[in-house]
């Protein structure tokens, strides 16, 4: 389980790795610098493929395009340099940006925003018809999400609250309810950041300022830990053939002296377990 650097763009806040099975490539972003990258593991080639307004998170559409969730609440479709605006902005988020997002089994997208000095963050649900609904208020830093294997539960991370919660999820309506604590994170362990769920139903959670990714069982207990030469570990995602590779983004690449020699790089780990394909969004399809 030794982490291997596969690309280092010295990301300030590397985030959101997502496997694109149609292309056989992994995409990820550097949020504050407005850069999007992609890696072809078959050849080892990687490149920057977008530069523009900050992208906090993105999903893979059913038609293979990327759906970008951006600053000021903007939502745009992207495909090889072409952008199409779905939502120009959200007035309530004019001083904020989207952070982590996830598509659900029916093609909706749960998309969270950051708190600002003026207001708390929120969790929205974007439906396939383009309608946007607030599903959660008073969020510190809306972060990693994932579904239980039976698609009846949604994991949800609020970094500032220092915990991962679990909601009941209704696939037919997209409604979430019955919030309870799944895994609290003690002080000194870093803040819970991005996450993913593996083929065995276990949760992998990154630790911002904790230099690690941890694997949690169904009761929220840590069963495994992978450490990195970077303080700010931001998000894990499975990809590659059979989803057998675990990719992890990190931050702090603009200050490696303090954040760690491997800060801001993208890593690959053989975690000894496979992941599953993420659901695809179907916005406008």
Steps between C-alpha positions, in 0.01 A plus 500: 500500500792735437377821329663577165495846341359478147475874427613811682361835388570650843127543555399761755183300568502182293153347522219295352669205323250319278552205265359534147449138385406601143840664454705290739622819666492660844403866538574728795509873578705765674220714640647848565712510185209397276679202341366161391735209427473150359718189519518202265636216718555277194772732371584704809421818304328784682407857409316812603183512291311802639581841645234744614269579791549280805341154488410365844381161379363317200302196392507282191190535287331198339620625160862523616522877549614652829256705705701770678385659828670835534533829687194718567277196450568467127446157341636425153543206264854448371634280223847546354505876538135574423287637786121529515336684790228314690473740796656845462516568876314460828442843662531353850843361408646810332777512762554125516568200277405138468728250667434127486224344286364155417249356252230269633361182339228695316732763355436776753799677658552584866723808501628688803629854548752662731417719799608865477533786748140595418323162506531128559542249223218297347436167333293514182346236279502563126229298324522378138250768390743767620308598813709570809385423855656586838505179705729605786581834664756611761793306353861585588690347207287271286725215399533132406192290424430140406219245483462178690510187278121458518451867399283557805747720686703812420824577683564872544807680632507842669868574553449781748268284712774232496274210411350278232123457532264247346157585359220274387465556125188448286604407148154571357480859626859597583393596851737450795400471868587342835844656534732332749872499572690227316859585592619795713860612451695590817703819528857451383401248231448755225162593356290251301507599133411309181392137511400200293343158561671178389352177359477354851292795620779651707561876512833660408533850648781750438638703790578867433799590720511136606743364235292189438203315356311267733272206426191474719277197550119503503504616862728794421806346664845542346643174365785626282712813453723612212738790568635753251792747484243780491301651786189586301360177355179599326316221316521130399338338197524158337584461133694301245428148374242342727517811722797335672707817540439756773587856395545775756531877460690729735540873557770744606715476189572873516673452838671161498752608762226516764235272351723205412724395213210328323245775556282585201565172315267229373573154641411142414478221756440127471256476788428131457131564438304625200258785466176530305399739220356829619147581392465733203303822495221546248447876514310607190509150350 
